[in-house]
Amino acid sequence: MTAVAGRTGRRPGAVSAPYQVGDVVRGPEALPPGDYRTPATYEGKVVQVGSGSGSGWSGVDADSAYLWVRLPDSTERKLAIRACVLLTPANRPAP
């Protein structure tokens, strides 16, 4: 097997998602296009980072990107990534 130097598994120019699984965030629910309700705000632990494009995060417009978070009652909600704020990073104790 030959190693390929510098290979990261990401496309050139790709940017890492601003959140990772395990982060605790707060943000508005990601509503479907054309739904003009005021989105509810939720706080939970990130369990998945994704996008509406079906390709994960790589190459995604932040307007369609989302996070799945697990709430304290064990339900999950899809949050709009562009308006989320990080409360507690993964793998670090709370302040």
C-alpha positions as CSV (number, residue, x, y, z in Angstrom):
1,M,0.0,0.0,0.0
2,T,1.3,3.4,-0.9
3,A,0.6,6.4,1.3
4,V,-0.5,9.7,-0.3
5,A,1.1,12.7,1.3
6,G,-1.2,15.5,2.1
7,R,-4.4,13.7,1.5
8,T,-7.1,14.8,3.9
9,G,-10.2,13.3,2.4
10,R,-11.7,16.7,1.8
11,R,-12.1,18.6,-1.4
12,P,-9.7,21.4,-2.1
13,G,-11.0,24.6,-0.5
14,A,-13.4,22.8,1.7
15,V,-14.0,24.3,5.1
16,S,-14.6,22.3,8.3
17,A,-18.0,22.6,10.0
18,P,-18.0,25.1,12.8
19,Y,-19.5,22.5,15.2
20,Q,-18.7,18.9,16.0
21,V,-20.6,16.0,17.4
22,G,-20.8,16.4,21.2
23,D,-20.8,20.2,21.2
24,V,-23.7,21.8,23.1
25,V,-25.4,24.6,21.1
26,R,-28.5,26.8,21.1
27,G,-30.3,27.9,18.0
28,P,-33.5,28.1,16.0
29,E,-35.3,25.2,14.4
30,A,-34.5,24.7,10.7
31,L,-37.8,25.2,9.0
32,P,-38.5,23.8,5.5
33,P,-38.4,26.3,2.6
34,G,-41.6,28.3,2.4
35,D,-42.4,27.8,6.1
36,Y,-42.6,31.3,7.5
37,R,-43.5,30.5,11.1
38,T,-41.2,31.9,13.8
39,P,-38.8,29.1,14.5
40,A,-38.6,27.8,18.1
41,T,-35.2,28.0,19.8
42,Y,-33.7,24.8,21.3
43,E,-30.6,23.9,23.2
44,G,-29.0,20.4,23.0
45,K,-26.0,18.3,22.2
46,V,-24.9,17.9,18.5
47,V,-25.5,14.4,17.2
48,Q,-25.0,15.1,13.5
49,V,-23.8,17.9,11.2
50,G,-25.5,18.0,7.8
51,S,-26.9,19.9,4.9
52,G,-29.8,19.9,2.5
53,S,-27.6,18.9,-0.3
54,G,-27.2,15.3,0.7
55,S,-23.4,15.6,0.7
56,G,-22.7,16.2,4.4
57,W,-20.9,19.5,5.1
58,S,-18.4,19.7,2.3
59,G,-19.2,22.4,-0.1
60,V,-22.5,23.4,1.5
61,D,-24.0,26.9,1.6
62,A,-24.5,27.8,5.3
63,D,-28.1,28.9,4.5
64,S,-29.0,25.2,3.9
65,A,-26.8,23.6,6.5
66,Y,-28.2,22.2,9.7
67,L,-27.3,20.4,13.0
68,W,-29.3,17.6,14.6
69,V,-29.3,18.1,18.4
70,R,-30.5,15.8,21.1
71,L,-32.6,17.6,23.7
72,P,-32.7,16.8,27.5
73,D,-35.9,14.8,26.9
74,S,-34.0,12.6,24.4
75,T,-35.9,13.9,21.4
76,E,-34.0,15.4,18.5
77,R,-34.4,18.7,16.6
78,K,-32.9,20.0,13.3
79,L,-31.4,23.5,13.9
80,A,-30.3,26.1,11.4
81,I,-26.5,26.1,11.7
82,R,-26.1,29.8,10.6
83,A,-27.8,31.0,13.7
84,C,-26.5,28.6,16.3
85,V,-24.2,29.5,19.1
86,L,-21.7,27.2,20.9
87,L,-22.4,26.9,24.6
88,T,-20.0,24.0,25.6
89,P,-17.4,22.5,23.2
90,A,-17.2,18.7,23.0
91,N,-14.6,17.0,25.1
92,R,-14.1,20.0,27.4
93,P,-15.6,20.6,30.8
94,A,-18.2,23.3,31.2
95,P,-16.8,26.6,32.6
